[in-house]
Amino acid sequence: MTQQVQIPKEIEKELTNLRKTNTLLSGFKDLVAERTGYMFGAKVLGKTMSEKTEAERKAVRTASKTLKDAFNQLIEEPTKPNSQAVQKSAKELEKARDKNKEARKPHMQKISPLRKATRYIDTVAIPDSLKELGSPATPRFSLSDWAKKAIA
């Protein structure tokens, strides 16, 4: 025969609080893991996008450099042909940017939701969770010792 033990109300209340805190901490752990997964996913997809759009990005850099050189030439020697060279370079840069944007589009369709979710978790979900756990996030203007060491 088992005997029932009467637990004092104060201890029962403390046990209830511990269970609630444990549940909240478990949810917070899952939230941070989800956020980190989104961040890493966006990073991998961004690297893939960068590799697959190298030619388009190079064309933008080249067109940008050509436009800069044309501007400098126009400033040194303000002539009609130099002005036309600037206009032509600006149109080429615009076309190159459009091609780059188009090449990035399918990649950004996958990356954008991940980045938005990460931003939402950072700005809303984590601060709300910390508040619920009794440790509201407050602005900090200097690094802790461990953070200084970690980034050094």
N, C-alpha and C positions, 0 to 999 in steps of 0.2 A: 504494500500500500504506500503510495507516495503522499508526502505531506506538502500542503500548500504553505509557502512562505509569504508573509505579508511584507511588501516593500513599502518603506516610508514614502509619503507623497513627494518630498523634496528630491529623493533619489529617482523616483519615477519620472518627475518633471525633467531632471537632468538627462536621464536616458532618452526621453522623447526629443530633447534638444539635440543630443548627440546623433540620434538617428536622422533627424532633419538635416543637420549639418553634413553628415556623411552623404546623404542623398544629393544635397546641393553641390558638394565637392565633386561627386561622381559626374554630375551633369556638367559642371564647369570643366572638368578634365576632358569630357567628350567634346565640348564646345571648342576648347583650345586645340584639340587634336583635329577637329574638322577644319578649323581656320587654317592650321598649319598645312593640312592636305591641300586646301584650295590654293594657298600661296605657292607650294611646290609645284602643283599642277600648272598654274599660270606661268611659272618660271620655265618649266620644261617646254610648254607650248610656245612661249616667247622665243626660246632658243631655236626651236624648230622653225618658227616663222622667220627668224633672222637668217638662218641657213638657206631657206628656200626663196628668200627675197633678196639675196645678196646682189644679184645683177641689177635689180630695180633700185636698190639703195645706192649702189655705186653710180648709176646713171644720175640720180638726184645730186649726189656729191659733186660729180663732174660738172653738171649743169650749173650748180650753185657757184662753183669755182669760176666757171666761164663768165657768169653774170658779174661776179665780184671784179674780175679782171676787166670786163667791159666798162663797168662803172668807174674804176680807177682810170682807165684810158680816157673816158669821157670827161672826167674831172681835170685831167692833165691837158687834154686837147678837146675842148668842146666844139666838135664839128658835127655836121649832119650825118656822115657815115658812122661816127662813133655813137651817136644817138640811136641810129637804126640798129647798130650792133647790140646795144643795151636792150632795146625792145625785142629783138630776135632772141636774145639770150633769156629774157624774162619769159617769153612764150615757151621756149624749150624747157625751162625749169618747171613751168606750170604743167606741161605735158608729162614730164618725168615724175613729178609728184603725183599726178593723177594715176599713172601706171603703177607707181609704188603703192598708192592707197588701194587700188583695185587688187593688187597681188596680196596685200595684207588682209583684205576683207574677210576671206574664209577663216583665217587664223584668228582674227580679232573677234569673230562671232563666237569662238570657243573660249577665248581668253577673257573677254569682257565680263561675262557672268561670274567667273571665278574671282576676278578683281573686285567686282561690286559686292559679292558675298563677303570677301575678306574685309573690305572697307566697312560694311554694315556690322560685321562681328566686332571689329575694332572699335567702332564709334558708338554702337548701341548695345549689342548683346553682352560683351564683356563688362563694360561699365555697369550695366543693369545687374549682371550676375554678381559682381563684386559688391554692389550695394546690398543685394539680398543676403550675401554672406557676412555683411557687417563690416566690410572694408571698402568704403566708397573710394573711387579713383579721384585723386586730386592732382592739380597741375604741379609738376616738379621742374625746377629750374637749374638743378645741378645734379650731376651723376653720383650714384652711390659708389662706394669703394669697389665692390665687386664688378660693377659695370665699367668703371675706369680700367680695371685690370683686364677685363675680358676684351675690350676694344683696343688695348695698347698693343 
